[in-house]
Amino acid sequence: MQNLYVPGGPEDRLMQVVRDQLHQQRIAPLASAMPRDKRIRKVVEALLSDPADNRGFEDWSRFAGASQRTLARLFQSETGMTFRAWRQQLRLQRALEMLTEGQAVTSVALDLGYDSPSAFIAMFRRALGASPTRYLPQTEN
């Protein structure tokens, strides 16, 4: 898609400010306090250590020692998100860190457990409204 404004002009500078503001607002922070319940905390700690862990929810519930229903309820009550949303948010946050460090999109995608770079890019675009290279144009990916 071609810019509808002159690079370096007033509209371009305004769009950069808008992009900067959106970048700051679009991602809910995960840095909130650790969940209190030991079952959900066990899952959260495992995923913080390895966001690429692709175990299904049934496997995570066994890992936590809770039924799927209980674990789902705990995620919602203690994080304000579903498990799926929380894991995606974690991966998105980690992806932004990795991309701003200059890592390639392909490397980030595979390191975070996506089956392909295109699957990662599609998730990124759905979540943030732009591909990683458009969202973080200063990175060389």
C-alpha positions as a LaTeX table, in Angstrom:
\begin{tabular}{lrrr}
\hline
Residue & $x$ (\AA) & $y$ (\AA) & $z$ (\AA) \\
\hline
Met1 & 0.00 & 0.00 & 0.00 \\
Gln2 & 1.38 & 3.38 & $-1.04$ \\
Asn3 & 1.51 & 6.32 & 1.37 \\
Leu4 & $-1.12$ & 8.94 & 0.70 \\
Tyr5 & 1.15 & 11.68 & 1.96 \\
Val6 & 4.60 & 13.08 & 1.21 \\
Pro7 & 7.41 & 11.37 & 3.17 \\
Gly8 & 8.76 & 13.85 & 5.72 \\
Gly9 & 5.77 & 16.16 & 5.27 \\
Pro10 & 3.28 & 17.21 & 7.94 \\
Glu11 & 0.95 & 14.26 & 7.30 \\
Asp12 & 3.87 & 11.83 & 7.50 \\
Arg13 & 4.99 & 13.28 & 10.83 \\
Leu14 & 1.41 & 13.14 & 12.14 \\
Met15 & 1.06 & 9.50 & 11.09 \\
Gln16 & 4.30 & 8.66 & 12.92 \\
Val17 & 2.88 & 10.17 & 16.11 \\
Val18 & $-0.36$ & 8.21 & 15.61 \\
Arg19 & 1.61 & 4.98 & 15.06 \\
Asp20 & 3.69 & 5.66 & 18.17 \\
Gln21 & 0.55 & 6.17 & 20.24 \\
Leu22 & $-1.10$ & 3.03 & 18.88 \\
His23 & 2.01 & 1.00 & 19.60 \\
Gln24 & 1.83 & 2.09 & 23.21 \\
Gln25 & $-1.91$ & 1.46 & 23.57 \\
Arg26 & $-2.61$ & $-1.74$ & 21.64 \\
Ile27 & $-0.91$ & $-4.25$ & 23.91 \\
Ala28 & $-2.22$ & $-4.90$ & 27.39 \\
Pro29 & 0.67 & $-5.30$ & 29.78 \\
Leu30 & 1.44 & $-8.75$ & 31.12 \\
Ala31 & 3.61 & $-7.35$ & 33.86 \\
Ser32 & 0.80 & $-7.46$ & 36.37 \\
Ala33 & 1.18 & $-9.43$ & 39.56 \\
Met34 & 1.58 & $-13.17$ & 39.25 \\
Pro35 & $-1.67$ & $-15.06$ & 39.67 \\
Arg36 & $-2.38$ & $-16.08$ & 43.26 \\
Asp37 & $-3.69$ & $-19.56$ & 42.56 \\
Lys38 & $-0.80$ & $-22.03$ & 42.42 \\
Arg39 & $-2.36$ & $-24.00$ & 39.55 \\
Ile40 & $-2.56$ & $-21.08$ & 37.15 \\
Arg41 & 0.75 & $-19.70$ & 38.40 \\
Lys42 & 2.41 & $-22.99$ & 37.43 \\
Val43 & 1.12 & $-22.62$ & 33.86 \\
Val44 & 2.05 & $-18.94$ & 33.67 \\
Glu45 & 5.58 & $-19.57$ & 34.90 \\
Ala46 & 6.07 & $-22.37$ & 32.37 \\
Leu47 & 4.89 & $-20.18$ & 29.50 \\
Leu48 & 6.97 & $-17.22$ & 30.64 \\
Ser49 & 9.99 & $-19.53$ & 30.51 \\
Asp50 & 9.01 & $-20.97$ & 27.13 \\
Pro51 & 6.38 & $-19.01$ & 25.17 \\
Ala52 & 6.81 & $-21.47$ & 22.27 \\
Asp53 & 5.32 & $-24.31$ & 24.30 \\
Asn54 & 2.38 & $-25.37$ & 22.14 \\
Arg55 & 0.69 & $-27.74$ & 24.54 \\
Gly56 & $-3.08$ & $-27.76$ & 24.18 \\
Phe57 & $-5.38$ & $-26.56$ & 26.93 \\
Glu58 & $-6.17$ & $-30.13$ & 27.99 \\
Asp59 & $-2.45$ & $-30.80$ & 28.51 \\
Trp60 & $-2.05$ & $-27.57$ & 30.46 \\
Ser61 & $-4.94$ & $-28.47$ & 32.74 \\
Arg62 & $-3.32$ & $-31.82$ & 33.52 \\
Phe63 & 0.02 & $-30.05$ & 34.10 \\
Ala64 & $-1.69$ & $-27.64$ & 36.51 \\
Gly65 & $-3.67$ & $-30.35$ & 38.29 \\
Ala66 & $-7.01$ & $-28.71$ & 37.52 \\
Ser67 & $-9.94$ & $-29.48$ & 35.29 \\
Gln68 & $-10.15$ & $-27.56$ & 32.02 \\
Arg69 & $-13.18$ & $-25.72$ & 33.31 \\
Thr70 & $-11.43$ & $-24.71$ & 36.53 \\
Leu71 & $-8.30$ & $-23.59$ & 34.69 \\
Ala72 & $-10.37$ & $-21.57$ & 32.21 \\
Arg73 & $-12.25$ & $-19.90$ & 35.06 \\
Leu74 & $-8.99$ & $-19.14$ & 36.88 \\
Phe75 & $-7.40$ & $-17.58$ & 33.80 \\
Gln76 & $-10.40$ & $-15.34$ & 33.31 \\
Ser77 & $-10.67$ & $-14.29$ & 36.95 \\
Glu78 & $-6.95$ & $-13.82$ & 37.64 \\
Thr79 & $-5.74$ & $-12.35$ & 34.34 \\
Gly80 & $-8.92$ & $-10.88$ & 32.87 \\
Met81 & $-8.31$ & $-12.93$ & 29.71 \\
Thr82 & $-8.93$ & $-16.37$ & 28.35 \\
Phe83 & $-5.96$ & $-18.72$ & 28.29 \\
Arg84 & $-5.70$ & $-18.40$ & 24.52 \\
Ala85 & $-5.76$ & $-14.60$ & 24.64 \\
Trp86 & $-3.22$ & $-14.53$ & 27.46 \\
Arg87 & $-0.80$ & $-16.83$ & 25.61 \\
Gln88 & $-1.16$ & $-14.80$ & 22.41 \\
Gln89 & $-0.56$ & $-11.59$ & 24.34 \\
Leu90 & 2.58 & $-13.09$ & 25.88 \\
Arg91 & 3.85 & $-14.17$ & 22.49 \\
Leu92 & 3.04 & $-10.79$ & 20.98 \\
Gln93 & 4.86 & $-8.98$ & 23.75 \\
Arg94 & 7.87 & $-11.27$ & 23.39 \\
Ala95 & 7.76 & $-10.84$ & 19.60 \\
Leu96 & 7.90 & $-7.06$ & 19.93 \\
Glu97 & 10.90 & $-7.35$ & 22.23 \\
Met98 & 12.69 & $-9.68$ & 19.81 \\
Leu99 & 11.86 & $-7.61$ & 16.74 \\
Thr100 & 13.04 & $-4.37$ & 18.32 \\
Glu101 & 16.31 & $-6.16$ & 19.14 \\
Gly102 & 16.69 & $-6.68$ & 15.41 \\
Gln103 & 15.81 & $-10.36$ & 15.13 \\
Ala104 & 14.38 & $-11.50$ & 11.81 \\
Val105 & 10.64 & $-12.15$ & 11.52 \\
Thr106 & 11.25 & $-15.79$ & 10.54 \\
Ser107 & 13.44 & $-16.38$ & 13.57 \\
Val108 & 10.92 & $-14.73$ & 15.91 \\
Ala109 & 8.04 & $-16.74$ & 14.45 \\
Leu110 & 9.79 & $-20.07$ & 14.87 \\
Asp111 & 11.24 & $-19.21$ & 18.30 \\
Leu112 & 7.74 & $-18.40$ & 19.56 \\
Gly113 & 6.22 & $-21.67$ & 18.40 \\
Tyr114 & 4.44 & $-20.66$ & 15.21 \\
Asp115 & 4.30 & $-23.29$ & 12.48 \\
Ser116 & 5.41 & $-20.78$ & 9.87 \\
Pro117 & 6.37 & $-17.13$ & 9.49 \\
Ser118 & 3.11 & $-16.54$ & 7.60 \\
Ala119 & 1.06 & $-17.83$ & 10.55 \\
Phe120 & 2.95 & $-15.47$ & 12.85 \\
Ile121 & 2.55 & $-12.52$ & 10.49 \\
Ala122 & $-1.20$ & $-13.19$ & 10.19 \\
Met123 & $-1.57$ & $-13.22$ & 14.00 \\
Phe124 & 0.54 & $-10.07$ & 14.31 \\
Arg125 & $-1.54$ & $-8.29$ & 11.66 \\
Arg126 & $-4.83$ & $-9.32$ & 13.33 \\
Ala127 & $-3.62$ & $-8.14$ & 16.72 \\
Leu128 & $-1.87$ & $-4.92$ & 15.74 \\
Gly129 & $-3.29$ & $-3.98$ & 12.36 \\
Ala130 & $-0.01$ & $-4.20$ & 10.44 \\
Ser131 & 2.67 & $-6.70$ & 9.55 \\
Pro132 & 5.77 & $-6.73$ & 11.77 \\
Thr133 & 7.84 & $-4.84$ & 9.20 \\
Arg134 & 5.20 & $-2.14$ & 8.83 \\
Tyr135 & 4.53 & $-1.96$ & 12.56 \\
Leu136 & 8.23 & $-1.65$ & 13.39 \\
Pro137 & 9.64 & $-0.07$ & 10.23 \\
Gln138 & 12.98 & 0.65 & 11.88 \\
Thr139 & 13.79 & $-3.07$ & 12.05 \\
Glu140 & 15.48 & $-4.67$ & 9.06 \\
Asn141 & 13.49 & $-7.93$ & 8.70 \\
\hline
\end{tabular}
